[in-house]
Amino acid sequence: MKKHLISLALAVLVSAAASAQLEAGSLMLGTSTSLIPMGTSLLNSGGNNGGFLFQRNKYKEDGKVMEDFRHDVYALNLSPRIGYFLADGLMAGLRLNLEYVNNEFEYYGEVEKTEISGVLGGPFVRYYFNSKGEGRVKPYLEAEGMAGRYVEDYGGESKDKLDFYHVGGGAGIAMLLSKHVSFDVMAAYGYWVSQDPDSEWNEKDISSNVGLSLGFSYFLSK
């Protein structure tokens, strides 16, 4: 009896997922990781994109931990998005990347803190293949562009600013967990430029990266 109930539940889940339609007029709410780096200090300390991070760095000398040297990192990253289906399978929308990083350094009892905050945003477009067909896996292509600014505050004494510009995209698959929810995996490419708006020499830091972007999408039918 138990096996029959499990089989029935799986059949219902597969049926619901297979009947999901990514149709014109529907809305999508989602969140995903980002290939955009979280602040310059966090770039140097490792870290992740999407979620909350705590990291502690210690230092050794002659194999012994130096207790008077410490570096703690607290970081929060949120990347919500909203999309609207212009046609069956074709969605356009807006994405935000909200980030906060707190660095705390201790040297021989003296503590210094820096804070990094950043807001980036911009449009994205996604196209699902076989959007109205059966099956739980929907391949898609996506492209996006974002712009924003990071501010690093050195305890009120001084502030550094960085303007960021980003374009990227990739190919992925949406695995439908139900009629309204999908788990998204995308092989993505990102190209970004950072620039100090107050610099007299107009320097630019240009970089690119390749990786996986993961996320969840929730579909609201019209």
N, C-alpha and C positions, 0 to 999 in steps of 0.2 A: 504494500500500500504506500509506503514511504517513497519507494522508487517511482511509483506512478505519479505521486504528487510533485516530486522534483521534476520529472519529465514534463508534466503539465505546466509547471511554472516556467521552465525554460522555453517551452513552445509559445507561451503567452508573451514572454519577453522578446523572443525572436520575431514573432508576428507584429508586435507593437513597433519594434525597431524598423522592420522591413516596410511598414506602412507610413513611416515618417516622411513628410514631404517638405522640401525646402522651397516653398512656393512664394510667388510674388505677393507682397503685402505683409509678410511675416516679419517679426522682429527677432533679433538675436542679442542676448546678453552674455558676456563671456569674460574670462580672464585668462592670461597666459604669461609664460615667462618671456623675457626680452633678451635680445642679443646686444642691447645697448648697455654699456658699462655703468656701474653704480658709483659715480664719483671718483675723483682722481686718487684719493687716499685709499679707498677700498680696492681700487685696481692693484695697488702695490701690496695689499695685504691678503689677496685671495678673494674670497667672498662669492656670493651667488646672486642670481637675479630671480626675483619673484619670491616673496615670503619674508621671513624674519631671520636674521643672522646674529649670533653672538660668537665672537672669536677672541681668544686670548693668546698673545705671543709672549714667550719668555726667552731669555738669552742665557747661554752657557759660556763659561770660561774655564778651560782646563777640565772639562767634563762636569763642572758643577753649575747648577742653576744660579744665576745672579738675581737674588731676591729684590735688589734695588732697581731693577730694570723691568718694566712691564708696559704692555701695550694692549688695551682692550678695545674691541670694535663692536658697536651695536648698530645694526642696519635694518631698515624696513623698506620694502619695495612692494608697491601695488601697481598692477597694470590692467585696469578694467577697460572694456570696450563695448560699444553698442553698434549694431548693424541693422540695416533695413534691406529687404529683398526687393530690388527694382524689377526683377523678372525671376522666373523659376531658375533657381541655382545661382543667380547673380546677386551678390550682396555688396553694399557699400556702407561705410560707417566711419566712426571716429574712435581713436584710441588714446588713452592717457598713460603716462608713466610717471608715478609719484614716488620720490625716493628721499630717505632721510638716513644719514650716517653720522654716528657720534664716535669720535676717536678720543681715547684718554691715554695719555702717556705719563709714566712715572719714572723719574730719574733721581736717584738718591733722595727720595722723600719729597721731591718737588713734583707737583701734578700739573700737567697742561692738558687742555681740552680743545678740540676743534670740532665744528659741526658742519656737515655738508647737507644741503637741501637742494632738490632739483625737481622741476616740472617740465615734462616734454609732452607734446601732443601732436596729432595730425590725422589725416585720413588713411583709410585702407580699403582695398577692394579684394573680394574673394569670389572665386567661381567654383561651384561644385559640379563635378561630372556625374551623370546618371542620378540627378537630384530627385527625379520622380520614379525611378525604377526600384525594384526590390533589392534587398541586400542590406546588410548592416554597415558595410564599409563604403564610404563616399570619398573618392579622391578629389583633391581640390588644388587650385593655384591661388597664390596670394601675393599682393604687392602693397607696400606701405611707405609713407613718408612722415617724418616727425621733426619738430624743432623745439628748442627750449633752452633753459639756462640753469646752470649749477652755481651755487654760491657757497664758498667755504669761509666760515667765520672763525677767526683765531681768538676767541675769547673776548670779542669786542674791540681788540686792539687794531685789527685790520681785517679786510675781506678781499678774497680773490673771486673773480667771476669768470665763468667759461660758458660761451654760447655753443650749443650742440646742434648739428644738422645731420639727419639720418635718412637714408633710403635703404630699402631691403625688400626681401620677398623670398618665396620658395615654393616647394611642392610638398603636399602632405596628404594625410588621410584622416577623415573624421569617422570614428568608430561609434556608432549609435548605441548607447546603453539603454535608451528607451525612445519613445516617440518625441520627447522634448529635450533630451540631454545627449551630448556627444563628448567623447574624449578625443582631443586633437593632437596629432603628432606631425610636425613639419620639419623637413630638412631645409634650413634657411641660410640665406646669405645676407650680411649687413655691411653697409659702407657708411662711415660716419666721419664728420669733420668737427673738430673743436677749435675754438678761437677765443682769445682774451679780447673782449670788446674795448678795453682801455689801453691796449698795447699800441705803441707808436710805430712798430715795425710790421704790423699786420701779419704776424706769424700764424700758421695753421698746423694743427696736428691731424693728419689724415691716416685712417686705418680701415681695415676690413676684417671680417671674421665669418667663419662658417660653423654651424652647429645645429643642434636640435632645439626646437621650440615646442613646449608642451602646454596644454591648456584644456579647459572645459568650456563648452558652449551650451546655452539654454535657449530653446526656440519657443517663441510665443506665436501661435497661429493667429491669423487674421480673423 
